[in-house]
Amino acid sequence: MPNEHHAPLNKRLIYQNREMTPIQQPEIENFFNRYETRFNEALRGGEPDVEETVNSFAEYFIEASPAGVVAAKNDDQFKASVRQGWTFYKQIGILAMEILSKQISILDDMHALVKIHWNSAFVRKNNTHGEIDFDVFYLIQKKDEHLRIFAYITGDEQQALKDEGLVP
């Protein structure tokens, strides 16, 4: 259940000699809506704002999945992997990524835990269609008035893609 904690909109914090507004549920919702829009734009063959996607992640971040835990740096290699990821999903038949629900827990004035329930619509090579529902947990931080993902936890994506016949 989402945490309904909302700091007053006029509340200001001082952090490292800078004034900032505490993290708010509406800005988190908007952050993930833009993330979803960029992903779908890439799947449709458009030119999504790769910089905005890259800037959605902290300078360093952590990915945890059944394959293990990876610490990554947000650098040119990561930027290239974002583009490669979009291309990969499109090539295996992913048609759309839709956020079905968001559960937002504000942890403190700068951090939140967000559970996104995604739906991935796809078409197999034999032209049959399907969908995969899955959850991703994101830890986000508000710093310098920007939200950034500093960790995320996923399920076994490769197994789900194999189970649906999208990858060998």
C-alpha positions as CSV (number, residue, x, y, z in Angstrom):
1,M,0.0,0.0,0.0
2,P,1.5,3.4,-0.9
3,N,2.7,5.6,1.8
4,E,0.5,8.6,1.8
5,H,3.1,10.8,3.5
6,H,3.3,14.1,1.8
7,A,5.5,16.9,3.0
8,P,3.9,20.3,2.6
9,L,4.6,21.6,-0.9
10,N,6.1,24.8,0.6
11,K,8.5,22.9,2.9
12,R,12.1,23.4,2.0
13,L,15.1,21.5,3.3
14,I,18.7,22.6,3.5
15,Y,21.1,19.9,2.3
16,Q,24.8,20.5,1.8
17,N,24.1,24.3,1.9
18,R,21.4,24.0,-0.8
19,E,17.7,24.5,-0.4
20,M,15.5,21.7,-1.8
21,T,11.9,20.5,-1.7
22,P,11.3,17.1,-0.1
23,I,10.5,14.2,-2.4
24,Q,6.8,14.1,-3.3
25,Q,4.6,11.3,-4.7
26,P,3.4,13.3,-7.7
27,E,7.0,13.9,-8.9
28,I,7.8,10.2,-8.5
29,E,4.7,9.3,-10.5
30,N,5.7,11.7,-13.3
31,F,9.3,10.4,-13.2
32,F,8.1,6.8,-14.0
33,N,5.5,8.0,-16.5
34,R,8.3,9.7,-18.5
35,Y,10.4,6.5,-18.1
36,E,7.6,4.4,-19.6
37,T,7.0,6.9,-22.4
38,R,10.7,6.9,-23.5
39,F,10.8,3.1,-23.4
40,N,7.7,2.9,-25.6
41,E,9.0,5.5,-28.0
42,A,12.1,3.4,-28.5
43,L,10.0,0.3,-29.1
44,R,8.0,2.1,-31.8
45,G,11.2,3.1,-33.5
46,G,11.3,6.7,-32.4
47,E,14.2,8.6,-31.0
48,P,13.6,8.7,-27.3
49,D,15.7,11.1,-25.1
50,V,18.5,8.7,-24.2
51,E,20.0,11.5,-22.0
52,E,16.9,11.7,-19.9
53,T,17.0,8.0,-19.4
54,V,20.7,8.0,-18.5
55,N,20.1,10.9,-16.2
56,S,17.3,8.9,-14.5
57,F,20.1,6.9,-12.8
58,A,22.5,8.0,-10.2
59,E,26.3,8.3,-10.9
60,Y,26.6,4.8,-9.5
61,F,23.7,2.3,-9.1
62,I,23.0,-1.3,-8.2
63,E,21.1,-4.0,-10.0
64,A,19.9,-7.1,-8.2
65,S,18.4,-10.1,-9.9
66,P,18.5,-13.9,-9.7
67,A,21.7,-13.6,-11.8
68,G,23.4,-11.7,-9.0
69,V,24.2,-8.2,-7.9
70,V,25.9,-5.7,-10.2
71,A,27.3,-2.3,-9.2
72,A,27.4,-0.1,-12.3
73,K,28.7,3.3,-13.2
74,N,26.6,5.8,-15.2
75,D,29.0,6.5,-18.0
76,D,29.3,6.2,-21.8
77,Q,29.2,2.4,-21.6
78,F,25.9,2.6,-19.7
79,K,24.5,5.1,-22.2
80,A,25.4,2.6,-25.0
81,S,23.8,-0.2,-23.1
82,V,20.5,1.7,-22.8
83,R,20.3,2.0,-26.6
84,Q,21.3,-1.6,-27.0
85,G,18.6,-2.7,-24.5
86,W,15.9,-0.8,-26.4
87,T,17.1,-2.4,-29.7
88,F,17.2,-5.9,-28.1
89,Y,13.6,-5.7,-26.8
90,K,12.4,-4.5,-30.1
91,Q,14.2,-7.3,-32.0
92,I,12.8,-10.0,-29.8
93,G,9.2,-8.7,-30.3
94,I,8.4,-6.5,-27.4
95,L,5.7,-4.2,-28.6
96,A,4.9,-2.1,-25.5
97,M,5.8,-1.7,-21.8
98,E,2.9,-0.5,-19.7
99,I,2.9,0.5,-16.0
100,L,-0.1,-1.2,-14.5
101,S,0.5,0.1,-11.0
102,K,2.9,2.0,-8.8
103,Q,3.3,1.5,-5.1
104,I,5.3,4.4,-3.6
105,S,6.7,4.4,-0.1
106,I,8.3,7.7,0.9
107,L,11.2,6.7,3.2
108,D,12.4,10.1,4.2
109,D,12.7,13.6,2.6
110,M,15.1,12.4,0.0
111,H,14.4,8.7,-0.7
112,A,11.6,6.5,-1.8
113,L,11.0,2.8,-2.6
114,V,8.8,2.3,-5.6
115,K,7.3,-1.0,-6.8
116,I,6.3,-0.8,-10.4
117,H,4.0,-3.6,-11.8
118,W,4.9,-3.7,-15.5
119,N,3.1,-5.4,-18.4
120,S,5.1,-6.2,-21.5
121,A,3.1,-7.0,-24.7
122,F,4.9,-8.9,-27.4
123,V,4.6,-10.8,-30.6
124,R,6.5,-14.0,-31.2
125,K,8.3,-14.9,-34.5
126,N,5.2,-17.1,-35.4
127,N,3.0,-14.0,-35.0
128,T,1.3,-15.1,-31.8
129,H,0.9,-12.4,-29.2
130,G,1.4,-12.6,-25.5
131,E,2.0,-10.6,-22.4
132,I,4.3,-10.8,-19.4
133,D,3.5,-9.1,-16.1
134,F,6.4,-8.5,-13.7
135,D,7.5,-6.3,-10.8
136,V,10.6,-4.1,-10.4
137,F,11.5,-2.5,-7.2
138,Y,13.3,0.9,-7.5
139,L,15.1,2.9,-4.8
140,I,15.2,6.5,-5.8
141,Q,16.9,9.6,-4.4
142,K,16.1,13.2,-4.8
143,K,19.3,15.2,-5.0
144,D,19.7,18.7,-6.5
145,E,15.9,18.7,-7.2
146,H,16.3,15.7,-9.5
147,L,15.1,12.1,-9.0
148,R,17.5,9.3,-9.7
149,I,17.4,5.5,-9.5
150,F,20.3,4.3,-7.3
151,A,19.2,0.6,-7.1
152,Y,16.6,-1.7,-8.6
153,I,15.6,-5.3,-8.0
154,T,14.2,-7.5,-10.8
155,G,13.0,-11.0,-11.2
156,D,14.4,-13.6,-13.7
157,E,13.8,-11.7,-16.9
158,Q,15.8,-14.1,-19.1
159,Q,13.8,-17.1,-17.8
160,A,10.5,-15.2,-18.4
161,L,11.6,-14.4,-22.0
162,K,12.6,-18.0,-22.6
163,D,9.3,-19.3,-21.1
164,E,7.5,-17.2,-23.7
165,G,9.7,-18.3,-26.6
166,L,11.2,-14.9,-27.2
167,V,14.8,-15.9,-26.7
168,P,16.4,-19.4,-27.0
